[in-house]
């Protein structure tokens, strides 16, 4: 089992969610986050005052998937989150040691 964590642009969230649903992914966590990478922020003007925005708003999605679904999930996120512009985000993949569904006590892939 794997945990896929992706940092994407806000306006791509619906496309990513819909594409993952079509693959049979039944659950996802979405968290509003701020950060920076190669973009390094940008300058904005508010009420005539210029200031630097160092942390840019993004959405972090997390999805637990079975090993056999991993490649399809990664490709789906890549295709639907990509705009071709700087700041499209990153995808991280972690090994999951165990998953437990609290309501039923199911463990492993059955709990996903």
C-alpha positions as CSV (number, residue, x, y, z in Angstrom):
1,X,0.0,0.0,0.0
2,X,1.1,3.5,-0.7
3,X,0.2,7.0,0.4
4,X,0.2,9.5,-2.4
5,X,0.6,13.1,-1.3
6,X,0.3,15.8,-4.0
7,X,0.7,19.6,-3.8
8,X,-1.4,21.1,-6.6
9,X,-2.9,24.4,-7.7
10,X,-6.4,25.2,-6.2
11,X,-8.2,25.4,-9.5
12,X,-7.1,21.9,-10.6
13,X,-8.6,20.1,-7.5
14,X,-11.9,19.3,-9.1
15,X,-10.3,17.8,-12.2
16,X,-8.0,15.7,-10.1
17,X,-10.8,14.5,-7.7
18,X,-13.1,13.6,-10.7
19,X,-10.3,11.6,-12.4
20,X,-9.4,9.7,-9.3
21,X,-13.0,8.9,-8.6
22,X,-13.2,7.3,-12.1
23,X,-10.3,5.1,-11.2
24,X,-12.2,3.8,-8.2
25,X,-10.4,5.8,-5.5
26,X,-13.0,6.0,-2.7
27,X,-11.4,8.6,-0.4
28,X,-9.2,11.6,-0.5
29,X,-8.1,14.3,2.0
30,X,-7.7,17.8,0.7
31,X,-5.8,20.4,2.9
32,X,-5.2,24.1,2.1
33,X,-1.5,24.8,2.5
34,X,1.0,27.5,1.7
35,X,4.6,27.0,0.5
36,X,7.1,27.9,-2.1
37,X,9.4,26.1,-4.4
38,X,11.1,27.5,-7.5
39,X,8.5,30.2,-7.8
40,X,9.9,31.9,-4.7
41,X,6.7,33.9,-4.2
42,X,5.8,37.1,-6.0
43,X,5.0,40.8,-5.5
44,X,1.4,42.1,-5.0
45,X,-0.1,45.5,-4.5
46,X,-2.8,46.0,-1.9
47,X,-4.3,49.4,-1.4
48,X,-1.4,51.0,-3.1
49,X,1.2,49.3,-1.0
50,X,3.5,46.7,-2.6
51,X,4.4,43.6,-0.6
52,X,6.1,40.3,-1.2
53,X,4.0,37.1,-1.0
54,X,6.6,34.5,0.0
55,X,4.3,31.5,0.6
56,X,1.8,30.7,-2.2
57,X,-1.5,29.1,-1.6
58,X,-1.8,25.5,-2.8
59,X,-3.9,22.4,-2.1
60,X,-2.4,19.2,-0.7
61,X,-4.3,16.0,-1.5
62,X,-3.6,12.7,0.2
63,X,-4.8,9.3,-1.2
64,X,-4.1,5.8,0.2
65,X,-3.9,3.3,-2.7
66,X,-3.2,-0.4,-3.3
67,X,0.1,-1.0,-5.0
68,X,-1.5,-2.2,-8.2
69,X,-3.4,1.1,-8.6
70,X,-0.4,3.3,-7.9
71,X,0.7,3.9,-11.5
72,X,-2.8,4.8,-12.7
73,X,-3.3,7.2,-9.7
74,X,0.0,8.9,-10.4
75,X,-0.7,9.3,-14.1
76,X,-4.1,10.6,-13.4
77,X,-2.8,13.3,-11.0
78,X,-0.1,14.2,-13.5
79,X,-2.5,14.6,-16.4
80,X,-5.1,16.5,-14.5
81,X,-3.0,18.8,-12.3
82,X,-0.6,19.9,-15.0
83,X,-1.0,23.3,-16.5
84,X,2.5,23.5,-18.0
85,X,3.3,26.6,-15.9
86,X,5.8,27.0,-13.1
87,X,4.2,26.1,-9.7
88,X,2.2,23.0,-10.9
89,X,3.3,21.2,-7.8
90,X,4.9,17.9,-6.7
91,X,3.8,14.4,-5.9
92,X,5.3,12.3,-3.1
93,X,4.8,8.6,-2.6
94,X,5.2,6.9,0.8
95,X,5.0,3.3,1.9
96,X,2.0,2.6,4.2
97,X,2.7,0.0,6.8
98,X,-0.9,-0.5,7.8
99,X,-4.4,1.1,7.5
100,X,-7.2,0.5,10.0
101,X,-10.8,1.4,9.4
102,X,-11.9,2.7,12.8
103,X,-15.6,1.8,12.5
104,X,-15.1,-1.9,11.6
105,X,-11.5,-2.6,12.6
106,X,-10.7,-3.8,9.1
107,X,-7.0,-3.7,8.3
108,X,-4.8,-3.4,5.2
109,X,-6.2,-2.9,1.7
110,X,-9.7,-3.8,2.9
111,X,-9.6,-0.7,5.0
112,X,-8.8,1.5,2.0
